[in-house]
């Protein structure tokens, strides 16, 4: 699996390349997709302004967002070739990590796992799918020593 980390914004810590790779590999181990050959995913580390443009262009939402996924494979299909792209917005991630009281590293790892699961075909638009995706995310993150990011939502 080739994992290309691209920086379109200053301020991203250097060690986030290794965190992104660790998160993707853990997601592969946890989701167990059908790997059929060489595969590549790109992870774009950007800022809110660019993320806002991407969100407006591809989702019709004129606001930044923490993570966007652009799958290039069929949902739940074979994992081979260019899988897609994941983009993350630095300012949004920093703000959310502070609001949630978690480390930026843990929040970043969670969102890379989340984004990669979207690339594989997982979604959270309906409750049953959300429960499946969140359960898988929680399991993957636990394997990385990261607390359940959804634990407080059941209140």
C-alpha positions as CSV (number, residue, x, y, z in Angstrom):
1,X,0.0,0.0,0.0
2,X,1.5,3.3,-1.0
3,X,0.3,6.2,1.2
4,X,1.2,9.6,-0.3
5,X,0.9,12.5,2.2
6,X,0.8,15.9,0.5
7,X,1.0,19.2,2.4
8,X,-0.8,22.2,0.9
9,X,-0.5,24.2,4.1
10,X,2.1,25.1,6.6
11,X,1.7,24.2,10.3
12,X,1.2,20.4,10.0
13,X,3.6,18.6,12.3
14,X,6.2,16.4,10.5
15,X,5.2,13.3,12.4
16,X,1.7,13.4,11.0
17,X,3.0,11.5,7.9
18,X,3.8,8.5,10.1
19,X,0.4,8.9,11.9
20,X,-1.4,8.9,8.6
21,X,0.3,5.7,7.5
22,X,-0.3,4.0,10.8
23,X,-4.0,4.9,10.7
24,X,-4.5,3.6,7.1
25,X,-2.7,0.4,7.8
26,X,-4.8,-0.1,11.0
27,X,-8.0,0.6,9.0
28,X,-6.9,-2.0,6.4
29,X,-6.3,-4.6,9.2
30,X,-9.6,-3.8,10.9
31,X,-11.9,-3.5,7.8
32,X,-10.2,-6.4,6.0
33,X,-11.0,-5.2,2.4
34,X,-10.3,-7.5,-0.5
35,X,-6.8,-6.4,-1.5
36,X,-6.2,-7.5,-5.1
37,X,-2.8,-5.8,-5.9
38,X,-0.8,-2.7,-5.5
39,X,-2.9,0.2,-4.1
40,X,-2.4,3.9,-3.5
41,X,-4.2,6.5,-1.3
42,X,-3.3,10.1,-1.1
43,X,-3.8,12.2,2.0
44,X,-3.9,16.0,1.6
45,X,-3.1,18.0,4.6
46,X,-4.6,21.4,3.9
47,X,-6.2,24.4,5.6
48,X,-9.7,25.5,6.1
49,X,-9.9,27.8,3.1
50,X,-9.0,25.1,0.6
51,X,-11.2,22.5,2.4
52,X,-14.1,25.0,2.2
53,X,-13.6,25.3,-1.6
54,X,-13.5,21.5,-1.9
55,X,-16.6,21.1,0.2
56,X,-18.4,23.7,-1.8
57,X,-17.4,22.2,-5.1
58,X,-18.0,18.6,-4.4
59,X,-20.7,18.6,-1.7
60,X,-22.4,22.0,-2.3
61,X,-21.6,23.1,1.3
62,X,-20.0,26.5,1.7
63,X,-18.1,25.7,4.8
64,X,-14.9,24.0,5.9
65,X,-15.1,20.5,7.3
66,X,-12.7,18.3,9.1
67,X,-12.3,15.5,6.5
68,X,-13.4,14.8,3.0
69,X,-13.0,11.5,1.1
70,X,-13.0,11.1,-2.6
71,X,-13.2,7.3,-3.4
72,X,-12.0,6.1,-6.8
73,X,-13.1,2.4,-6.3
74,X,-16.4,0.7,-6.1
75,X,-17.8,0.6,-2.6
76,X,-16.7,-2.6,-0.9
77,X,-15.0,-3.7,-4.2
78,X,-11.5,-4.9,-4.6
79,X,-8.8,-2.7,-3.2
80,X,-6.4,-2.2,-6.1
81,X,-4.9,0.8,-8.0
82,X,-5.7,4.4,-7.0
83,X,-8.1,4.1,-4.1
84,X,-8.9,7.8,-3.8
85,X,-8.0,10.9,-1.8
86,X,-8.6,12.1,1.7
87,X,-8.3,15.8,2.7
88,X,-8.0,17.2,6.2
89,X,-8.3,20.8,7.3
90,X,-5.7,21.8,10.0
91,X,-7.6,24.7,11.7
92,X,-10.8,22.6,12.0
93,X,-8.9,19.6,13.4
94,X,-7.2,21.8,16.0
95,X,-10.4,23.5,17.0
96,X,-12.3,20.2,17.3
97,X,-9.5,18.5,19.3
98,X,-9.5,21.3,21.8
99,X,-13.4,21.3,22.0
100,X,-13.4,17.5,22.5
101,X,-10.5,17.5,25.0
102,X,-8.4,15.1,22.9
103,X,-4.9,15.3,21.5
104,X,-4.5,16.6,18.0
105,X,-2.7,13.3,17.1
106,X,-5.6,11.2,18.3
107,X,-8.2,13.3,16.5
108,X,-6.1,13.3,13.3
109,X,-5.7,9.5,13.5
110,X,-9.5,9.1,14.0
111,X,-10.3,11.2,11.0
112,X,-7.8,9.5,8.7
113,X,-9.4,6.1,9.7
114,X,-12.9,7.7,9.2
115,X,-11.9,9.0,5.8
116,X,-10.3,5.8,4.7
117,X,-13.4,3.8,5.7
118,X,-15.4,6.2,3.4
119,X,-13.0,5.4,0.6
120,X,-13.7,1.7,1.1
121,X,-17.5,2.3,0.9
122,X,-18.6,2.8,4.5
123,X,-21.0,5.6,5.3
124,X,-23.1,7.0,8.1
125,X,-26.1,8.6,6.4
126,X,-28.6,6.1,7.9
127,X,-28.5,4.9,11.5
128,X,-27.7,1.2,10.8
129,X,-24.7,2.2,8.5
130,X,-23.6,4.7,11.1
131,X,-23.6,2.2,13.8
132,X,-21.6,-0.3,11.7
133,X,-19.0,2.4,10.6
134,X,-18.7,3.9,14.1
135,X,-18.3,0.4,15.6
136,X,-15.5,-0.4,13.2
137,X,-13.8,2.9,13.8
138,X,-14.0,2.4,17.5
139,X,-12.5,-1.1,17.2
140,X,-9.6,0.2,14.9
141,X,-8.9,3.1,17.2
142,X,-8.9,0.9,20.3
143,X,-6.2,-1.2,18.6
144,X,-4.1,2.0,18.3
145,X,-4.7,2.9,22.0
146,X,-7.2,5.7,21.2
147,X,-10.4,6.1,23.2
148,X,-13.8,5.7,21.6
149,X,-14.6,9.1,20.0
150,X,-18.3,8.3,20.1
151,X,-18.5,7.4,23.7
152,X,-20.1,10.7,24.9
153,X,-22.7,10.8,22.1
154,X,-25.1,8.3,23.7
155,X,-26.0,10.8,26.5
